[in-house]
């Protein structure tokens, strides 16, 4: 397209194919790193247990009644945050951490692959006695 002054106008608004290609490339660049983050790393103080939510502030952990910390973070198998009230009555195999007061602070609902990593300590005494490899995310009994 030519302007009244006689020079050629090159506008991306006229050629919509460029805009579509740039949008598609940008979308792929934004989504690809998120899809690659499938591996979750658990802290060394994470213990394994069976969790059943009884109320938004209490749960059964390995058959024992426990209180949930006010800042509790529950991450599902997709690593998205879940509210404790939305999980009432359900049982999960989880990795969890406790705060200094003994309240459940962080919970990760395990996938089948994560649950297959054995052994994993279920008590603080086991975690103290065993050795942890943070890269492989595995525990070794003495």
Phi and psi in degrees as GROMACS dihedral restraints (atoms count N, CA, C in turn):
[ dihedral_restraints ]
;  ai    aj    ak    al  type     phi  dphi    fc
    3     4     5     6     1  -107.8    20    10
    4     5     6     7     1   146.6    20    10
    6     7     8     9     1   -90.4    20    10
    7     8     9    10     1   169.4    20    10
    9    10    11    12     1   -61.9    20    10
   10    11    12    13     1   -22.4    20    10
   12    13    14    15     1   -80.2    20    10
   13    14    15    16     1   -11.9    20    10
   15    16    17    18     1   101.4    20    10
   16    17    18    19     1     0.7    20    10
   18    19    20    21     1  -103.3    20    10
   19    20    21    22     1   160.3    20    10
   21    22    23    24     1   -81.5    20    10
   22    23    24    25     1   132.7    20    10
   24    25    26    27     1   -95.8    20    10
   25    26    27    28     1   126.6    20    10
   27    28    29    30     1  -114.7    20    10
   28    29    30    31     1   102.4    20    10
   30    31    32    33     1  -119.2    20    10
   31    32    33    34     1   133.7    20    10
   33    34    35    36     1   -71.6    20    10
   34    35    36    37     1   -16.5    20    10
   36    37    38    39     1   -73.9    20    10
   37    38    39    40     1   -26.7    20    10
   39    40    41    42     1   -79.4    20    10
   40    41    42    43     1   -41.8    20    10
   42    43    44    45     1   -95.6    20    10
   43    44    45    46     1    94.2    20    10
   45    46    47    48     1   -73.2    20    10
   46    47    48    49     1   -17.6    20    10
   48    49    50    51     1   -61.7    20    10
   49    50    51    52     1   -37.6    20    10
   51    52    53    54     1   -62.3    20    10
   52    53    54    55     1   -43.5    20    10
   54    55    56    57     1   -63.1    20    10
   55    56    57    58     1   -41.9    20    10
   57    58    59    60     1   -65.2    20    10
   58    59    60    61     1   -41.9    20    10
   60    61    62    63     1   -65.2    20    10
   61    62    63    64     1   -42.6    20    10
   63    64    65    66     1   -65.5    20    10
   64    65    66    67     1   -40.6    20    10
   66    67    68    69     1   -64.4    20    10
   67    68    69    70     1   -41.6    20    10
   69    70    71    72     1   -66.2    20    10
   70    71    72    73     1   -43.1    20    10
   72    73    74    75     1   -64.5    20    10
   73    74    75    76     1   -41.4    20    10
   75    76    77    78     1   -63.5    20    10
   76    77    78    79     1   -41.1    20    10
   78    79    80    81     1   -63.9    20    10
   79    80    81    82     1   -41.9    20    10
   81    82    83    84     1   -64.6    20    10
   82    83    84    85     1   -40.7    20    10
   84    85    86    87     1   -66.2    20    10
   85    86    87    88     1   -31.3    20    10
   87    88    89    90     1   -81.5    20    10
   88    89    90    91     1   -33.9    20    10
   90    91    92    93     1   -84.8    20    10
   91    92    93    94     1   -34.0    20    10
   93    94    95    96     1   -58.2    20    10
   94    95    96    97     1   -46.0    20    10
   96    97    98    99     1   -64.5    20    10
   97    98    99   100     1   -34.2    20    10
   99   100   101   102     1   -66.7    20    10
  100   101   102   103     1   -36.6    20    10
  102   103   104   105     1   -71.0    20    10
  103   104   105   106     1   -26.0    20    10
  105   106   107   108     1   -80.4    20    10
  106   107   108   109     1    -7.0    20    10
  108   109   110   111     1   -94.0    20    10
  109   110   111   112     1    46.7    20    10
  111   112   113   114     1   -81.2    20    10
  112   113   114   115     1   -22.5    20    10
  114   115   116   117     1   -86.3    20    10
  115   116   117   118     1   126.5    20    10
  117   118   119   120     1  -104.9    20    10
  118   119   120   121     1   134.0    20    10
  120   121   122   123     1  -100.7    20    10
  121   122   123   124     1   129.8    20    10
  123   124   125   126     1  -101.1    20    10
  124   125   126   127     1   147.0    20    10
  126   127   128   129     1   -70.6    20    10
  127   128   129   130     1   161.8    20    10
  129   130   131   132     1   -64.6    20    10
  130   131   132   133     1   -26.7    20    10
  132   133   134   135     1   -88.7    20    10
  133   134   135   136     1     9.2    20    10
  135   136   137   138     1   -77.3    20    10
  136   137   138   139     1   130.4    20    10
  138   139   140   141     1  -109.3    20    10
  139   140   141   142     1   162.1    20    10
  141   142   143   144     1  -107.5    20    10
  142   143   144   145     1   144.0    20    10
  144   145   146   147     1  -166.7    20    10
  145   146   147   148     1   172.3    20    10
  147   148   149   150     1   -98.7    20    10
  148   149   150   151     1   123.7    20    10
  150   151   152   153     1  -116.1    20    10
  151   152   153   154     1   132.7    20    10
  153   154   155   156     1  -129.4    20    10
  154   155   156   157     1   123.4    20    10
  156   157   158   159     1   -80.6    20    10
  157   158   159   160     1   122.5    20    10
  159   160   161   162     1   -96.7    20    10
  160   161   162   163     1   -40.1    20    10
  162   163   164   165     1  -150.2    20    10
  163   164   165   166     1   170.5    20    10
  165   166   167   168     1   -61.6    20    10
  166   167   168   169     1   -16.4    20    10
  168   169   170   171     1  -118.4    20    10
  169   170   171   172     1    -2.2    20    10
  171   172   173   174     1  -137.9    20    10
  172   173   174   175     1   152.9    20    10
  174   175   176   177     1  -151.6    20    10
  175   176   177   178     1   168.1    20    10
  177   178   179   180     1  -103.2    20    10
  178   179   180   181     1   124.1    20    10
  180   181   182   183     1  -121.9    20    10
  181   182   183   184     1   113.0    20    10
  183   184   185   186     1    54.7    20    10
  184   185   186   187     1    37.7    20    10
  186   187   188   189     1    83.3    20    10
  187   188   189   190     1    -4.9    20    10
  189   190   191   192     1  -103.8    20    10
  190   191   192   193     1   140.5    20    10
  192   193   194   195     1   -74.1    20    10
  193   194   195   196     1   130.1    20    10
  195   196   197   198     1  -132.4    20    10
  196   197   198   199     1   153.9    20    10
  198   199   200   201     1   -95.3    20    10
  199   200   201   202     1   147.6    20    10
  201   202   203   204     1   -98.0    20    10
  202   203   204   205     1   138.4    20    10
  204   205   206   207     1   -66.3    20    10
  205   206   207   208     1   150.4    20    10
  207   208   209   210     1   -59.0    20    10
  208   209   210   211     1   -31.0    20    10
  210   211   212   213     1   -99.8    20    10
  211   212   213   214     1    30.3    20    10
  213   214   215   216     1   -56.1    20    10
  214   215   216   217     1   135.5    20    10
  216   217   218   219     1  -118.8    20    10
  217   218   219   220     1   119.2    20    10
  219   220   221   222     1  -110.8    20    10
  220   221   222   223     1   118.2    20    10
  222   223   224   225     1  -107.3    20    10
  223   224   225   226     1   127.8    20    10
  225   226   227   228     1   -77.2    20    10
  226   227   228   229     1  -175.7    20    10
  228   229   230   231     1   -63.2    20    10
  229   230   231   232     1   -24.3    20    10
  231   232   233   234     1   -90.2    20    10
  232   233   234   235     1     6.0    20    10
  234   235   236   237     1    68.5    20    10
  235   236   237   238     1    14.0    20    10
  237   238   239   240     1   -87.7    20    10
  238   239   240   241     1   149.8    20    10
  240   241   242   243     1   -73.8    20    10
  241   242   243   244     1   140.3    20    10
  243   244   245   246     1  -124.3    20    10
  244   245   246   247     1   148.4    20    10
  246   247   248   249     1   -87.8    20    10
  247   248   249   250     1   143.1    20    10
  249   250   251   252     1   -62.7    20    10
  250   251   252   253     1   -32.8    20    10
  252   253   254   255     1   -65.2    20    10
  253   254   255   256     1   -26.6    20    10
  255   256   257   258     1   -80.5    20    10
  256   257   258   259     1    -6.8    20    10
  258   259   260   261     1  -113.4    20    10
  259   260   261   262     1    14.4    20    10
  261   262   263   264     1   -58.9    20    10
  262   263   264   265     1   134.6    20    10
  264   265   266   267     1    80.7    20    10
  265   266   267   268     1    -5.0    20    10
  267   268   269   270     1   -96.1    20    10
  268   269   270   271     1   149.1    20    10
  270   271   272   273     1  -109.4    20    10
  271   272   273   274     1   140.1    20    10
  273   274   275   276     1  -140.0    20    10
  274   275   276   277     1   149.7    20    10
  276   277   278   279     1   -90.1    20    10
  277   278   279   280     1   124.2    20    10
  279   280   281   282     1  -134.7    20    10
  280   281   282   283     1   160.2    20    10
  282   283   284   285     1  -104.3    20    10
  283   284   285   286     1   143.0    20    10
  285   286   287   288     1  -147.5    20    10
  286   287   288   289     1   159.3    20    10
  288   289   290   291     1  -125.2    20    10
  289   290   291   292     1   155.9    20    10
  291   292   293   294     1  -112.7    20    10
  292   293   294   295     1   149.8    20    10
  294   295   296   297     1   -87.9    20    10
  295   296   297   298     1  -176.2    20    10
  297   298   299   300     1   -67.7    20    10
  298   299   300   301     1   -18.4    20    10
  300   301   302   303     1   -92.1    20    10
  301   302   303   304     1     1.0    20    10
  303   304   305   306     1    86.0    20    10
  304   305   306   307     1     8.8    20    10
  306   307   308   309     1   -86.1    20    10
  307   308   309   310     1   147.0    20    10
  309   310   311   312     1   -70.2    20    10
  310   311   312   313     1   121.9    20    10
  312   313   314   315     1  -104.2    20    10
  313   314   315   316     1   -48.2    20    10
  315   316   317   318     1  -128.0    20    10
  316   317   318   319     1   139.5    20    10
  318   319   320   321     1  -134.9    20    10
  319   320   321   322     1   133.7    20    10
  321   322   323   324     1  -121.0    20    10
  322   323   324   325     1   117.0    20    10
  324   325   326   327     1   -76.2    20    10
  325   326   327   328     1   124.0    20    10
  327   328   329   330     1   -83.1    20    10
  328   329   330   331     1   144.6    20    10
  330   331   332   333     1   -82.2    20    10
  331   332   333   334     1   172.3    20    10
  333   334   335   336     1   -62.6    20    10
  334   335   336   337     1   -38.4    20    10
  336   337   338   339     1   -65.4    20    10
  337   338   339   340     1   -42.7    20    10
  339   340   341   342     1   -68.0    20    10
  340   341   342   343     1   -38.5    20    10
  342   343   344   345     1   -68.0    20    10
  343   344   345   346     1   -25.6    20    10
  345   346   347   348     1   -74.4    20    10
  346   347   348   349     1   -15.9    20    10
  348   349   350   351     1   -74.6    20    10
  349   350   351   352     1   104.3    20    10
  351   352   353   354     1  -129.3    20    10
  352   353   354   355     1   150.9    20    10
  354   355   356   357     1   -79.6    20    10
  355   356   357   358     1   159.2    20    10
  357   358   359   360     1  -138.8    20    10
  358   359   360   361     1   130.8    20    10
  360   361   362   363     1   -66.8    20    10
  361   362   363   364     1   143.9    20    10
  363   364   365   366     1  -110.8    20    10
  364   365   366   367     1    -5.8    20    10
  366   367   368   369     1  -132.5    20    10
  367   368   369   370     1   159.4    20    10
  369   370   371   372     1   -65.2    20    10
  370   371   372   373     1   -33.0    20    10
  372   373   374   375     1   -64.4    20    10
  373   374   375   376     1   -41.5    20    10
  375   376   377   378     1   -64.1    20    10
  376   377   378   379     1   -41.6    20    10
  378   379   380   381     1   -63.5    20    10
  379   380   381   382     1   -34.6    20    10
  381   382   383   384     1   -69.0    20    10
  382   383   384   385     1   -38.1    20    10
  384   385   386   387     1   -81.2    20    10
  385   386   387   388     1   -30.5    20    10
  387   388   389   390     1   -88.5    20    10
  388   389   390   391     1   165.5    20    10
  390   391   392   393     1  -110.3    20    10
  391   392   393   394     1   143.1    20    10
  393   394   395   396     1  -114.5    20    10
  394   395   396   397     1   133.8    20    10
  396   397   398   399     1  -105.1    20    10
  397   398   399   400     1   103.7    20    10
  399   400   401   402     1   -67.6    20    10
  400   401   402   403     1   -24.0    20    10
  402   403   404   405     1   -75.3    20    10
  403   404   405   406     1   -48.6    20    10
  405   406   407   408     1   -82.8    20    10
  406   407   408   409     1   -12.8    20    10
  408   409   410   411     1    57.3    20    10
  409   410   411   412     1    48.1    20    10
  411   412   413   414     1  -131.6    20    10
  412   413   414   415     1   154.2    20    10
  414   415   416   417     1  -111.2    20    10
  415   416   417   418     1   147.6    20    10
  417   418   419   420     1  -125.0    20    10
  418   419   420   421     1   127.7    20    10
  420   421   422   423     1   -75.6    20    10
  421   422   423   424     1   148.5    20    10
